[in-house]
Amino acid sequence: MSKLDVIEALLAEGMRKNLTANRKYISTAERTAIAKDSAAIAIAVLIDLTDGHDHIVRAEGDTFTLQHPLIERLNGDDLFSCDVHAHLASGEPLERGRYRVVATDSHDFELIPVKDQP
């Protein structure tokens, strides 16, 4: 079970207990379904608040910092074995700035400048 699965299960259980205590007229199956849907929404909001499913790169000349998406941070055992990290580390230095990394195929990535963030 991944960390993300644990977080989702804890959210769903907490919501189910809250629904059980405050809404006894809802059936058990409906409470479980509502809790699972609510947990999925909470996870989606967390992912969105942490820049979605994309990697973010801050390039500073010869060095770069890579922000992995939340889903990868919670599911990944070793972030340094990430394909995006390996691709960036083996390439040419990047122009200073922030970029969103978008996969163009299984072996290549496109860097999209992010202008609205420092």
C-alpha positions as CSV (number, residue, x, y, z in Angstrom):
1,M,0.0,0.0,0.0
2,S,1.5,3.3,-1.0
3,K,1.5,6.5,1.1
4,L,-1.1,7.9,-1.2
5,D,-3.4,4.9,-0.5
6,V,-2.9,5.4,3.2
7,I,-3.8,9.1,3.0
8,E,-6.9,8.3,1.0
9,A,-8.0,5.6,3.4
10,L,-7.5,7.9,6.4
11,L,-9.4,10.7,4.8
12,A,-12.3,8.4,3.7
13,E,-12.5,6.8,7.2
14,G,-12.5,10.2,8.9
15,M,-15.3,11.5,6.6
16,R,-17.2,8.2,7.0
17,K,-17.2,8.6,10.8
18,N,-18.3,12.2,10.5
19,L,-21.1,11.3,8.2
20,T,-22.1,8.4,10.6
21,A,-22.2,10.7,13.6
22,N,-24.1,13.5,11.9
23,R,-26.3,11.9,9.3
24,K,-27.8,8.6,10.5
25,Y,-30.5,8.7,7.8
26,I,-27.9,7.9,5.1
27,S,-27.3,4.2,4.5
28,T,-23.9,2.7,5.2
29,A,-23.2,2.1,1.5
30,E,-24.1,5.7,0.7
31,R,-21.8,7.0,3.6
32,T,-18.9,4.9,2.3
33,A,-19.4,6.1,-1.3
34,I,-19.6,9.8,-0.2
35,A,-16.5,9.4,1.9
36,K,-14.5,7.8,-0.9
37,D,-15.6,10.5,-3.3
38,S,-14.7,13.2,-0.8
39,A,-11.3,11.6,-0.2
40,A,-10.7,11.5,-4.0
41,I,-11.6,15.2,-4.2
42,A,-9.3,16.1,-1.3
43,I,-6.4,14.2,-3.0
44,A,-7.1,16.0,-6.3
45,V,-7.0,19.4,-4.5
46,L,-3.7,18.5,-2.8
47,I,-2.2,17.5,-6.2
48,D,-3.5,20.7,-7.8
49,L,-2.1,22.9,-5.0
50,T,1.3,21.3,-5.4
51,D,1.5,22.2,-9.2
52,G,-0.5,19.2,-10.4
53,H,1.0,16.2,-12.1
54,D,3.9,18.0,-13.7
55,H,7.5,18.3,-12.5
56,I,8.7,21.9,-12.0
57,V,12.3,22.8,-12.7
58,R,14.1,25.9,-11.3
59,A,17.2,26.4,-13.4
60,E,20.1,28.5,-12.0
61,G,22.8,28.3,-14.6
62,D,24.8,25.1,-14.1
63,T,22.5,23.7,-11.4
64,F,18.8,22.9,-11.2
65,T,16.3,22.1,-8.6
66,L,13.5,19.6,-9.5
67,Q,10.1,19.6,-7.7
68,H,8.5,16.2,-8.2
69,P,4.7,16.0,-8.4
70,L,2.9,15.0,-5.1
71,I,1.8,11.7,-6.6
72,E,5.4,10.8,-7.3
73,R,6.7,11.9,-4.0
74,L,4.1,9.8,-2.2
75,N,4.5,6.7,-4.4
76,G,8.2,6.9,-5.4
77,D,10.8,5.0,-3.5
78,D,13.7,6.9,-5.0
79,L,13.1,10.3,-6.5
80,F,16.7,10.3,-8.0
81,S,15.7,7.4,-10.2
82,C,13.1,9.6,-11.8
83,D,13.3,9.7,-15.7
84,V,12.9,13.5,-15.7
85,H,15.8,13.9,-13.2
86,A,18.0,11.6,-15.2
87,H,17.1,13.4,-18.5
88,L,17.9,16.9,-17.0
89,A,21.0,15.8,-15.2
90,S,22.5,14.3,-18.4
91,G,21.6,17.3,-20.6
92,E,23.0,20.8,-21.2
93,P,22.7,23.5,-18.6
94,L,19.3,25.3,-18.8
95,E,18.7,29.0,-19.1
96,R,17.8,30.5,-15.7
97,G,14.1,30.4,-14.9
98,R,11.2,28.1,-13.9
99,Y,9.8,25.5,-16.2
100,R,7.0,22.9,-16.2
101,V,8.2,19.6,-17.6
102,V,5.8,18.0,-20.1
103,A,6.5,14.5,-21.5
104,T,6.4,14.5,-25.3
105,D,7.0,10.7,-25.5
106,S,8.4,8.0,-23.3
107,H,12.0,9.3,-23.7
108,D,11.8,13.0,-24.3
109,F,10.5,16.0,-22.4
110,E,9.6,19.6,-23.2
111,L,10.3,22.5,-20.8
112,I,7.5,25.1,-20.7
113,P,8.6,28.4,-19.1
114,V,6.4,29.3,-16.1
115,K,6.1,33.1,-16.1
116,D,3.5,33.6,-13.4
117,Q,5.8,32.3,-10.6
118,P,9.2,33.6,-9.5
